[in-house]
Amino acid sequence: VRSYGSWFAIDFVTDKATRGRDVETQRGFHQSAMRRGVFGISDPGKWVWRSQPALTMDLDLYRWSCERLVEAAADVA
């Protein structure tokens, strides 16, 4: 996970040592997050999922979104 303020990216890899790209898991995560109402920047051929929340987003909504992302991660773990 890489972050800058509230913007962040999740790199899906098959192995931490080799950093092999895991496109399928990223796709599953993206679909699971969308089903929960959380939208991110994703490309079907990429291994990275990016979040760029509005700078005016209410803190409670941001927390709610992060909790849904944890659930989405559990779906693909």
Accessible surface in RSA format (square Angstrom, percent):
REM  Atomic radii and reference values for relative SASA: ProtOr
REM  Chains: A
REM  Algorithm: Lee & Richards
REM  Probe-radius: 1.40
REM  Slices: 20
REM RES _ NUM      All-atoms   Total-Side   Main-Chain    Non-polar    All polar
REM                ABS   REL    ABS   REL    ABS   REL    ABS   REL    ABS   REL
RES VAL A   1   133.21  87.7  72.53  65.7  60.68 146.2  72.53  63.0  60.68 164.6
RES ARG A   2   130.64  54.9 124.72  63.6   5.92  14.1  72.55  99.2  58.09  35.2
RES SER A   3    86.08  72.7  48.97  65.4  37.11  85.5  16.88  35.9  69.21  97.0
RES TYR A   4   185.30  86.5 179.00 101.8   6.29  16.4 134.56 101.1  50.74  62.5
RES GLY A   5    76.04  93.8   0.00   N/A  76.04  93.8  44.84 123.0  31.20  69.9
RES SER A   6    41.68  35.2  31.07  41.5  10.61  24.5  25.59  54.5  16.09  22.5
RES TRP A   7   108.26  43.4 107.72  52.1   0.54   1.3 107.04  57.1   1.22   2.0
RES PHE A   8    33.94  17.0  26.75  16.6   7.18  18.7  31.87  19.3   2.07   5.9
RES ALA A   9     9.40   8.6   9.00  13.9   0.39   0.9   9.00  12.7   0.39   1.0
RES ILE A  10    33.78  19.2  33.78  25.2   0.00   0.0  33.78  24.3   0.00   0.0
RES ASP A  11    26.03  18.2  10.99  10.9  15.04  35.6   4.18   9.8  21.85  21.8
RES PHE A  12    22.88  11.4  20.25  12.5   2.63   6.9  22.88  13.9   0.00   0.0
RES VAL A  13    42.14  27.7  20.53  18.6  21.61  52.1  20.53  17.8  21.61  58.6
RES THR A  14    94.67  67.3  58.73  59.5  35.94  85.6  53.22  71.5  41.45  62.7
RES ASP A  15    66.04  46.3  57.88  57.6   8.16  19.3  18.88  44.4  47.16  47.0
RES LYS A  16   188.38  91.9 169.04 103.7  19.33  46.0 113.78 102.4  74.60  79.5
RES ALA A  17    97.33  89.5  54.62  84.3  42.70  97.1  66.16  93.2  31.16  82.5
RES THR A  18   105.10  74.8  75.13  76.2  29.97  71.4  76.66 103.0  28.44  43.0
RES ARG A  19   137.27  57.6 125.89  64.2  11.39  27.1  51.01  69.7  86.26  52.3
RES GLY A  20    24.80  30.6   0.00   N/A  24.80  30.6  24.80  68.1   0.00   0.0
RES ARG A  21   155.92  65.5 132.34  67.5  23.58  56.1  31.46  43.0 124.46  75.4
RES ASP A  22    30.09  21.1  28.18  28.1   1.91   4.5   2.19   5.1  27.91  27.8
RES VAL A  23    34.88  23.0  31.84  28.8   3.03   7.3  31.84  27.7   3.03   8.2
RES GLU A  24   117.29  67.3 109.37  82.7   7.92  18.9  62.37 120.6  54.92  44.8
RES THR A  25    37.52  26.7  32.14  32.6   5.38  12.8  18.15  24.4  19.36  29.3
RES GLN A  26     0.03   0.0   0.03   0.0   0.00   0.0   0.00   0.0   0.03   0.0
RES ARG A  27    95.39  40.1  93.24  47.5   2.15   5.1  39.11  53.5  56.28  34.1
RES GLY A  28    27.23  33.6   0.00   N/A  27.23  33.6  24.67  67.7   2.56   5.7
RES PHE A  29     1.61   0.8   1.61   1.0   0.00   0.0   1.61   1.0   0.00   0.0
RES HIS A  30    29.58  16.2  29.58  20.6   0.00   0.0  14.46  14.9  15.12  17.6
RES GLN A  31    88.96  49.7  88.82  64.9   0.14   0.3  29.65  63.1  59.31  45.0
RES SER A  32     0.56   0.5   0.56   0.7   0.00   0.0   0.56   1.2   0.00   0.0
RES ALA A  33     0.19   0.2   0.19   0.3   0.00   0.0   0.19   0.3   0.00   0.0
RES MET A  34    69.62  36.1  58.86  39.0  10.76  25.6  52.21  44.4  17.41  23.1
RES ARG A  35   171.47  72.0 131.79  67.2  39.69  94.5  78.79 107.7  92.69  56.2
RES ARG A  36    66.93  28.1  52.04  26.5  14.89  35.5  23.61  32.3  43.33  26.3
RES GLY A  37    41.95  51.7   0.00   N/A  41.95  51.7  23.59  64.7  18.36  41.1
RES VAL A  38    13.31   8.8  10.29   9.3   3.02   7.3  13.14  11.4   0.17   0.5
RES PHE A  39   149.44  74.8 124.32  77.0  25.12  65.4 124.55  75.5  24.90  71.3
RES GLY A  40    19.89  24.5   0.00   N/A  19.89  24.5   4.74  13.0  15.14  33.9
RES ILE A  41    67.78  38.6  63.98  47.7   3.79   9.1  67.31  48.5   0.46   1.3
RES SER A  42    36.86  31.1   4.95   6.6  31.91  73.5   3.72   7.9  33.14  46.4
RES ASP A  43    67.84  47.5  65.55  65.2   2.29   5.4  15.06  35.5  52.78  52.6
RES PRO A  44    95.07  69.3  92.02  83.9   3.05  11.1  94.93  78.4   0.13   0.8
RES GLY A  45    50.69  62.5   0.00   N/A  50.69  62.5  29.38  80.6  21.31  47.7
RES LYS A  46   101.14  49.3 101.14  62.1   0.00   0.0  49.24  44.3  51.89  55.3
RES TRP A  47    51.16  20.5  51.16  24.8   0.00   0.0  44.84  23.9   6.32  10.2
RES VAL A  48    24.72  16.3  21.43  19.4   3.29   7.9  21.43  18.6   3.29   8.9
RES TRP A  49     0.42   0.2   0.42   0.2   0.00   0.0   0.27   0.1   0.15   0.2
RES ARG A  50   108.51  45.6 108.51  55.3   0.00   0.0  24.32  33.2  84.20  51.0
RES SER A  51    13.00  11.0  12.51  16.7   0.49   1.1   0.05   0.1  12.94  18.1
RES GLN A  52    87.49  48.9  57.43  42.0  30.05  71.6  11.23  23.9  76.25  57.8
RES PRO A  53    17.41  12.7   5.35   4.9  12.06  43.8  14.12  11.7   3.29  20.4
RES ALA A  54    63.49  58.4  43.72  67.5  19.77  45.0  54.72  77.1   8.77  23.2
RES LEU A  55   160.23  89.2 121.88  87.2  38.35  96.4 125.09  87.9  35.14  94.6
RES THR A  56   130.99  93.2  99.98 101.4  31.00  73.9  84.68 113.7  46.30  70.0
RES MET A  57    62.04  32.1  34.08  22.6  27.96  66.6  42.17  35.9  19.87  26.3
RES ASP A  58    89.29  62.5  78.34  78.0  10.95  25.9  36.39  85.7  52.90  52.8
RES LEU A  59   104.55  58.2  97.92  70.1   6.63  16.7  99.98  70.2   4.57  12.3
RES ASP A  60    97.10  68.0  90.97  90.5   6.13  14.5  29.37  69.1  67.73  67.5
RES LEU A  61    89.50  49.8  85.29  61.0   4.20  10.6  88.85  62.4   0.64   1.7
RES TYR A  62    54.64  25.5  54.64  31.1   0.00   0.0  42.00  31.6  12.64  15.6
RES ARG A  63   127.94  53.7 125.33  63.9   2.61   6.2  49.39  67.5  78.55  47.6
RES TRP A  64   100.82  40.5  99.25  48.0   1.57   3.7  80.26  42.8  20.57  33.4
RES SER A  65    16.02  13.5  16.02  21.4   0.00   0.0   9.38  20.0   6.63   9.3
RES CYS A  66    41.74  31.6  40.18  44.8   1.56   3.7  24.02  60.8  17.72  19.1
RES GLU A  67    93.18  53.5  89.57  67.8   3.61   8.6  35.69  69.0  57.49  46.9
RES ARG A  68    41.15  17.3  41.15  21.0   0.00   0.0  11.40  15.6  29.75  18.0
RES LEU A  69    15.82   8.8  14.50  10.4   1.32   3.3  14.86  10.4   0.96   2.6
RES VAL A  70   106.79  70.3 102.76  93.0   4.02   9.7 105.60  91.8   1.18   3.2
RES GLU A  71    67.15  38.6  62.90  47.6   4.25  10.1  31.63  61.2  35.52  29.0
RES ALA A  72     0.00   0.0   0.00   0.0   0.00   0.0   0.00   0.0   0.00   0.0
RES ALA A  73    44.55  41.0  42.54  65.6   2.01   4.6  42.86  60.4   1.68   4.5
RES ALA A  74    71.29  65.5  48.32  74.6  22.97  52.3  54.45  76.7  16.84  44.6
RES ASP A  75    78.94  55.3  43.42  43.2  35.52  84.0  18.17  42.8  60.77  60.6
RES VAL A  76    44.32  29.2  18.87  17.1  25.45  61.3  25.65  22.3  18.67  50.6
RES ALA A  77   121.24 111.5  48.87  75.4  72.37 164.6  85.26 120.1  35.98  95.3
END  Absolute sums over single chains surface
CHAIN  1 A     5339.7       4236.8       1102.9       3145.4       2194.2
END  Absolute sums over all chains
TOTAL          5339.7       4236.8       1102.9       3145.4       2194.2
